[in-house]
């Protein structure tokens, strides 16, 4: 699953567990980064290191633009 899936789940859900769900997907993505060859790991980890607050702010901005 990817960030789009997390966004859809959180939009459809009003549960306060969205942060936990996001953090779980982030952990899976981080693990996937470590399976990549070393040169690609750094960029993958940088992209995966988006905190929930920043993600939420980006999601809100996207919702306002649409």
C-alpha positions as CSV (number, residue, x, y, z in Angstrom):
1,X,0.0,0.0,0.0
2,X,1.2,3.6,-0.5
3,X,0.5,7.0,0.8
4,X,-2.5,7.4,-1.5
5,X,-4.1,4.4,0.2
6,X,-3.4,5.9,3.6
7,X,-4.9,9.2,2.5
8,X,-8.1,7.5,1.3
9,X,-8.4,5.4,4.4
10,X,-8.0,8.6,6.6
11,X,-10.4,10.6,4.5
12,X,-13.1,8.0,4.8
13,X,-12.4,7.4,8.4
14,X,-12.9,9.8,11.3
15,X,-11.1,7.6,13.7
16,X,-8.2,9.1,15.6
17,X,-6.1,6.1,14.6
18,X,-5.0,7.6,11.3
19,X,-1.7,8.7,12.9
20,X,-1.0,5.1,14.0
21,X,-2.0,3.7,10.6
22,X,0.3,6.2,8.9
23,X,3.2,5.4,11.2
24,X,2.7,1.7,10.4
25,X,2.8,2.3,6.7
26,X,5.9,4.5,7.2
27,X,7.7,1.6,9.0
28,X,6.9,-0.8,6.2
29,X,8.2,1.7,3.7
30,X,11.4,2.2,5.7
31,X,11.9,-1.6,5.7
32,X,11.4,-1.7,2.0
33,X,14.1,1.0,1.6
34,X,16.7,-1.2,3.3
35,X,16.0,-3.9,0.7
36,X,17.2,-1.5,-2.1
37,X,20.8,-1.2,-3.3
38,X,22.8,1.2,-1.1
39,X,22.9,4.1,-3.5
40,X,19.1,4.1,-3.7
41,X,18.5,3.6,0.0
42,X,19.4,7.2,1.0
43,X,16.8,8.8,-1.3
44,X,14.2,6.3,-0.4
45,X,14.8,6.8,3.3
46,X,14.6,10.6,2.9
47,X,11.3,10.3,1.1
48,X,10.0,7.9,3.7
49,X,11.0,10.2,6.6
50,X,7.9,12.4,6.3
51,X,6.3,12.9,9.7
52,X,2.6,12.6,10.2
53,X,2.1,16.3,10.9
54,X,3.8,17.2,7.6
55,X,1.8,14.6,5.8
56,X,-1.4,15.9,7.3
57,X,-0.6,19.4,6.2
58,X,0.1,18.3,2.7
59,X,-3.1,16.3,2.6
60,X,-5.1,19.3,3.8
61,X,-3.5,21.5,1.1
62,X,-4.4,19.0,-1.6
63,X,-8.0,18.7,-0.4
64,X,-8.3,22.5,-0.5
65,X,-6.9,22.7,-4.0
66,X,-9.4,20.2,-5.3
